[in-house]
Amino acid sequence: MSGQVPVFPNGKPMTTVTGQPASPKSRLAATLLCFFLGVLGIHRFYVGKVGTGLIQLLTGGGLGIWVLIDFIMILVGTFRDKEFRVLSNW
């Protein structure tokens, strides 16, 4: 049975199409959190990046620039969680 991709309990694949490990966190949830609460760094807390989440909280999302960069990275699929896994599952 080669060719089967391992999946998380929610049915989403554990790897990306390029074979990189995928995060169990939702890309849609991270996108919405970044859009609505980005200046508070909530999307970074969501993916386990507490240290940078605190920095964003204290700096207003890096004066909005850091939040914009994170938002774009999440949308294009290059944003990673605490364990450096790509958020690829919507």
Backbone hydrogen bonds, N-H to C=O, Kabsch-Sander energy under -0.5 kcal/mol:
donor,donor_aa,acceptor,acceptor_aa,energy
4,Q,1,M,-1.0
8,F,12,K,-3.2
11,G,8,F,-2.4
14,M,6,P,-2.9
16,T,20,Q,-2.8
19,G,16,T,-1.6
22,A,14,M,-2.9
23,S,86,V,-2.9
27,R,89,N,-3.0
30,A,26,S,-1.9
31,T,27,R,-2.2
32,L,28,L,-2.5
33,L,29,A,-2.6
34,C,30,A,-2.3
35,F,31,T,-2.4
36,F,32,L,-2.6
37,L,33,L,-2.5
38,G,34,C,-1.1
40,L,37,L,-1.5
41,G,38,G,-1.7
42,I,37,L,-1.3
44,R,41,G,-0.8
45,F,41,G,-1.6
46,Y,42,I,-2.3
47,V,43,H,-1.4
48,G,45,F,-1.2
49,K,44,R,-2.4
50,V,48,G,-1.6
53,G,49,K,-1.6
54,L,50,V,-2.5
55,I,51,G,-1.8
56,Q,52,T,-2.3
57,L,53,G,-2.3
58,L,54,L,-2.3
59,T,55,I,-1.7
60,G,56,Q,-0.7
61,G,39,V,-0.5
61,G,56,Q,-3.2
63,L,59,T,-1.9
64,G,60,G,-0.9
65,I,62,G,-1.4
66,W,61,G,-0.9
66,W,62,G,-0.5
67,V,61,G,-1.4
68,L,64,G,-1.8
69,I,65,I,-2.2
70,D,66,W,-2.6
71,F,67,V,-2.8
72,I,68,L,-2.2
73,M,69,I,-2.5
74,I,70,D,-2.5
75,L,71,F,-2.3
76,V,72,I,-2.3
77,G,73,M,-0.8
77,G,74,I,-0.5
78,T,73,M,-2.5
79,F,73,M,-1.1
81,D,85,R,-2.4
82,K,47,V,-2.1
84,F,81,D,-1.9
86,V,21,P,-1.6
87,L,79,F,-2.4
88,S,86,V,-1.2
90,W,88,S,-0.6
